[in-house]
Amino acid sequence: VQPNNYSTFYDDQRQNWSIMFESEKAAMDFSKQVCIAKCNSSPVLDSVLYQDLVLGEGQGVEGGDSLEVAYTGWLFQNNGLGQVFDSNVNKDKLLRLKLGSGKVIKGWEEGMMGMKKGGRRYLIIPPAWAYGAQGVAGRVPPDSTLVFEVEVRRVKLVKECSGSDAQSVSSRDSPAPSPVPNSDGFSAD
């Protein structure tokens, strides 16, 4: 993903290609389909697949950094997007999390590393990196592969903090491993 609706990639002969899209939405939709195609062509999905949709600005996030994110989560069914099982996009509250704290599924911890403020990323997360064999009752069936579109709205980098400010801004996080907090789709805050 490049500025001004460009995407660049290289093929299996390592030749570089560039495509210009008519709109940001068209470029993002193409990037999502590329990520889904990568997943479908993988013999075994044993790690998180991700595709940047918008790069964002500033420094990439690392473990210990606190974020506020908007997200939508889908079940991956029949080689594509299934039903939405969770979202906070049209809600008043963003999800607050501290990378590396273990408050979100392992696939988010891995898949969000390096994102920047204003960045959007598409994640495809295998069951072992999500909710595994137990799933989430009534929401996520056992052994489900999940797809998330995440957008980092706010960032508080550990390096920018000092003294008491270095504590997490996520003190109100739900104790459940979000991004599927509780049955109504809202976290405790």
C-alpha positions as CSV (number, residue, x, y, z in Angstrom):
1,V,0.0,0.0,0.0
2,Q,1.4,3.4,-1.0
3,P,0.1,7.0,-0.8
4,N,-2.3,8.3,-3.5
5,N,-4.1,5.0,-4.0
6,Y,-1.1,3.0,-5.3
7,S,-0.3,-0.5,-4.4
8,T,3.1,-2.1,-5.2
9,F,4.0,-5.8,-5.1
10,Y,6.4,-8.2,-6.6
11,D,5.7,-11.4,-8.4
12,D,7.4,-14.8,-8.1
13,Q,10.2,-13.7,-10.4
14,R,10.9,-10.8,-8.0
15,Q,9.7,-8.2,-10.6
16,N,8.1,-5.1,-9.0
17,W,4.6,-4.0,-10.1
18,S,2.6,-1.0,-9.2
19,I,-1.2,-0.5,-9.6
20,M,-3.0,2.8,-9.3
21,F,-6.6,2.6,-8.1
22,E,-9.5,5.1,-8.7
23,S,-10.2,5.5,-5.0
24,E,-8.8,4.6,-1.6
25,K,-11.8,2.2,-1.2
26,A,-10.9,0.4,-4.4
27,A,-7.3,0.0,-3.3
28,M,-8.4,-1.3,0.2
29,D,-10.9,-3.7,-1.3
30,F,-8.2,-5.1,-3.6
31,S,-5.7,-5.4,-0.7
32,K,-8.4,-7.3,1.3
33,Q,-8.9,-9.8,-1.6
34,V,-5.1,-10.3,-1.9
35,C,-5.0,-11.2,1.8
36,I,-8.0,-13.6,1.5
37,A,-6.3,-15.2,-1.6
38,K,-3.0,-15.7,0.4
39,C,-5.1,-17.5,3.1
40,N,-6.9,-19.7,0.6
41,S,-3.7,-20.6,-1.2
42,S,-1.9,-21.5,2.0
43,P,-1.9,-25.3,2.7
44,V,-2.0,-24.7,6.5
45,L,-2.6,-21.4,8.1
46,D,-0.3,-21.6,11.1
47,S,0.4,-17.9,11.7
48,V,-1.3,-14.5,11.4
49,L,-1.7,-13.1,7.8
50,Y,-1.9,-9.4,7.6
51,Q,-2.2,-6.8,4.8
52,D,-1.9,-3.1,5.4
53,L,-4.8,-1.1,3.9
54,V,-3.6,2.4,5.0
55,L,-0.1,2.9,6.4
56,G,-0.7,5.6,8.9
57,E,1.9,8.1,10.2
58,G,4.5,8.2,12.9
59,Q,6.4,5.5,14.7
60,G,5.3,1.8,14.5
61,V,3.8,0.4,17.7
62,E,5.7,-2.2,19.8
63,G,5.1,-4.3,22.8
64,G,4.1,-2.1,25.8
65,D,2.6,0.7,23.7
66,S,-1.1,1.5,24.4
67,L,-3.6,1.8,21.6
68,E,-7.2,2.7,21.0
69,V,-8.6,0.9,18.0
70,A,-11.8,0.6,16.0
71,Y,-12.4,-2.9,14.6
72,T,-14.8,-5.3,12.9
73,G,-14.4,-9.0,13.2
74,W,-15.8,-11.6,10.8
75,L,-15.8,-15.4,10.9
76,F,-13.8,-16.8,7.9
77,Q,-16.3,-19.2,6.3
78,N,-16.4,-20.9,2.8
79,N,-13.0,-19.3,1.8
80,G,-14.2,-15.8,2.5
81,L,-15.9,-13.4,4.9
82,G,-18.7,-14.9,6.9
83,Q,-20.9,-13.1,9.5
84,V,-19.7,-10.2,11.6
85,F,-19.4,-11.4,15.2
86,D,-18.1,-8.2,16.8
87,S,-17.5,-4.6,15.9
88,N,-17.0,-1.3,17.7
89,V,-16.9,0.8,14.5
90,N,-20.3,2.6,15.0
91,K,-20.0,2.7,18.8
92,D,-18.9,5.5,21.1
93,K,-16.0,3.6,22.7
94,L,-12.8,2.5,21.1
95,L,-11.1,-0.7,22.3
96,R,-8.2,0.2,24.6
97,L,-5.3,-2.2,24.7
98,K,-1.7,-2.4,25.7
99,L,0.3,-4.6,23.3
100,G,2.0,-7.4,25.1
101,S,-0.3,-7.4,28.1
102,G,-2.2,-10.5,27.1
103,K,-5.6,-8.8,27.3
104,V,-6.4,-9.5,23.6
105,I,-6.0,-12.7,21.5
106,K,-2.5,-13.7,20.5
107,G,-3.3,-12.9,16.8
108,W,-4.0,-9.3,17.6
109,E,-0.8,-9.0,19.6
110,E,1.2,-10.3,16.7
111,G,-0.8,-8.8,13.8
112,M,-0.8,-5.2,15.2
113,M,2.9,-4.9,15.8
114,G,4.4,-2.1,13.6
115,M,1.1,-0.4,12.9
116,K,1.0,3.4,13.0
117,K,-1.5,6.0,14.1
118,G,-4.2,6.3,11.5
119,G,-3.1,2.9,10.0
120,R,-5.6,0.3,8.9
121,R,-4.8,-3.4,8.6
122,Y,-6.6,-6.6,7.6
123,L,-5.8,-9.6,9.8
124,I,-6.6,-13.3,9.2
125,I,-6.1,-15.2,12.4
126,P,-6.0,-19.0,12.6
127,P,-7.8,-20.7,15.5
128,A,-4.6,-21.4,17.5
129,W,-3.9,-17.6,17.6
130,A,-7.6,-16.8,18.4
131,Y,-10.0,-18.7,20.5
132,G,-8.9,-22.2,19.6
133,A,-11.0,-25.3,20.3
134,Q,-13.2,-23.6,22.9
135,G,-14.4,-20.7,20.7
136,V,-16.7,-18.1,22.4
137,A,-20.2,-19.4,23.3
138,G,-22.9,-18.2,21.0
139,R,-20.4,-16.0,19.0
140,V,-17.4,-17.8,17.7
141,P,-17.6,-21.6,16.9
142,P,-14.8,-23.8,18.1
143,D,-11.7,-23.9,15.8
144,S,-12.7,-20.7,13.9
145,T,-10.4,-18.7,11.7
146,L,-11.1,-15.0,12.2
147,V,-10.8,-11.9,10.0
148,F,-10.4,-8.4,11.5
149,E,-10.1,-5.0,10.0
150,V,-8.4,-2.8,12.6
151,E,-7.7,0.9,12.6
152,V,-5.4,2.5,15.1
153,R,-7.0,5.8,16.2
154,R,-4.8,6.7,19.1
155,V,-1.3,5.7,20.3
156,K,0.6,6.2,23.5
157,L,4.2,5.0,23.0
158,V,6.0,3.6,26.0
159,K,9.1,5.7,25.0
160,E,7.1,8.9,25.2
161,C,6.0,8.2,28.8
162,S,7.9,9.0,32.0
163,G,7.2,8.4,35.7
164,S,3.6,7.6,36.6
165,D,2.5,8.3,33.0
166,A,4.2,5.1,32.0
167,Q,1.3,3.1,33.4
168,S,-1.2,1.7,31.0
169,V,-4.1,3.8,29.7
170,S,-6.0,0.6,29.5
171,S,-7.0,0.4,33.2
172,R,-10.6,0.0,32.2
173,D,-10.0,-3.0,29.8
174,S,-12.4,-5.9,30.2
175,P,-10.8,-8.9,32.0
176,A,-11.9,-11.1,29.1
177,P,-9.6,-11.6,26.2
178,S,-11.0,-8.9,23.9
179,P,-11.8,-8.3,21.0
180,V,-14.8,-10.4,21.8
181,P,-15.4,-9.0,25.3
182,N,-18.8,-10.2,26.5
183,S,-22.0,-11.4,24.9
184,D,-23.5,-8.0,24.1
185,G,-20.5,-7.0,22.0
186,F,-19.5,-4.2,24.3
187,S,-16.5,-4.2,26.7
188,A,-17.0,-3.4,30.3
189,D,-16.2,0.2,29.8
